[in-house]
Amino acid sequence: MFIDLIRQRRSVRLFEDKPVEPEKIELLIEAALRSPSSRSINPWEFIVVNDRDTLVQLSKAKPHGSSFLKNAALGFVVCADETQSDVWVEDTSIATILVQMAAESLGLGSCWVQIRKRAHTDGEMAETYVARLLDLPDNLKVESIIAIGYPADKNSPHPESALQYEKIFFNFYGNTYKSL
């Protein structure tokens, strides 16, 4: 059941030193390519990175929140051609979470690394750094990188008591949620 995947999925930042099998990489790629897109424009493009040196360089994309990429088996870089669609950010975000859910279903762990609108250094944005590192054309913009690999440890699912039901309303704002 999909709801079970949602319940168990947690961000993973510690990975085993173990490669992801080619058949699982193929399934992750298929998940990305089956991602819904506004008006079926599919502005997204993906760079699957399994080269250790490149993963180490990608782990330096931001001062905080990307260092764990160096220990991941894969970096799944999610980009889009911003000239193709005005909702490329939404389309790439959808693709990112679908790849993460596919990873979970395959027994892999993952963690989203936000790149768009994040600083690399005082004078350079993370997106510019990644684009230069991966030799991306100017029309491709980087939304995120997904760190993927076999989890070194397993985090417990969030308990139902941690769900923020106070943020759910029915029919209009302020009509608080009550169990159906």
N, C-alpha and C positions, 0 to 999 in steps of 0.2 A: 504494500500500500504506500502511496506517495506520502500520505500524512505521517507514516512511520519514519520515512527518510527525513522529513522536515523536523520531526521531534528529536531525532538522534544527531542531526548535523550540527557540528560545532566548528569554529575556526581552528585550524591546526597550524601551528607554527614550529613544531618539532617533528622532524621526519627521520625515518630509518635511512641508512645508507644502502638503498636498494632501488634499482631502476624500475620504472613502470614498463610492463610488458607491451610490445608493439600492438597487440590486439586491443589492449585497453586504451592506448593512445588513439587508435583508429575510432573507437567508440566515443571518446571525448571529442574528437574532431567531428564525428557525425552529429553529436549533440549540438555543437556550436553551429553547424551548418543547417540544422533543423530549427534553429531559434526563430521565433516569430519576429517580424519586422513590419513597421508601419508601411502600409501600401505595398508590401512585398518588395521593397526597394533593396533590402539587404545591403546596406552600406558598409557593413562590418567586414573586416579582414583579420586574420589571426596569424601570429607567428608562434609556433611551438618550439620552445627552446629546451634542449636537453644537454647542451654543451656546458660542462662544468665551469669553464672560464667565463662564458657569457652569463651564466647564472650568478656568478660572483660579482660581475660588473653590474648586472641588474639589481643586485641586492644593495647597491650603493645609490640607487635612484633618488632616495629621500633620506634625510638625516634620521627620521624615525619611521618605523612601520614597514620597512622593506628588507631589513637585514636577514630575515629568515629565509629569503629566496635562495641564499647561497647553499643551503642544505636541502632544498627541495630537489626532487628528481626531474621536475618539469616546471618551466615557467610558461604559462599560456598568456601571451600578450594579445590584448583585445583592442583593436583599432577600428577606425571608420573613416571613410571619405566624407568629410563634412560638406563637400559640394554636391553630394547625391541626395542628402536628406537633412531637413531642418530638425529632425528628432533623432539624430545619430546617437546622442547621449543615452536616450531611453533605449534604443535598439541595442547598443553595446552593453548596457546594464542588464537587460534581459538575457542576452547571450552569456554574460558573465555568470549569472546565477544558475542558468541551465547547465553550464559546464560544471559548476560546483556541485549541483545536485547529481549530475551524472557521475562525477568522481565519487561522491558518497555512495551511490548505488553499486559502484565497483570495488568498494572496500578501501578507497583512497581518501586521504584527507586533503583539505584545501583551505586557502585563506586569500581573500580579496586584498589586493594592494592598490589603493587609489593612486592614480598617477596624474590625471587631469586636474589642473589648478593647484598642484602641490609643488613646493619648492624643492629643488635639488641642492642648490647652494644659494648664497645671498644674491648672486647675479644670474642664476640660470634656473629655469623651471625643470621639474622632473620629466615632463613630456619631451622637452627639447633634448635632454640628456639621453633618454631612451631612444628617441628618433635617430639621433646621431649614432648611437651605439649599434642599432639594428639597420642603419642605412635606409630609413623609411623615406618615401617620396614626400614632398611638401604637403600634398593634399591629404595624407593620412594623419589622423590625430589619435593619440593614445588615451584611452579611457582608463584601463586597468591592466594589471598583471595578476594572474591567478597562480599562486604557488601550489603545486600538487605533488603528492608523494604518499608513501605509506606512513601513517602516523606512528611516531615513536611512543606515544602514550595516548590513552583514550579519555577524553573529558566526558564527564557525566552529562546527560541531556539537561537542559534547563527544566526545572520542575514546573508543573502547571501553575503552582502558586506564584511563580515569578512573572507570569504573563500579565500584561498591563491592561486588564479589562476596563479600567477607568478611561481608556482612550477610545472605547467603542461606544457609538451612539446609534440609535435607531430613528430613522425618518428625518430627524433634524438634530442639529448640534445641541447638546445639553440633555437630550433624552437618553439618560444613562442606560447602559446595558444591564439587563437582568436575564438570568438564565432562561432559555426558552423552554 
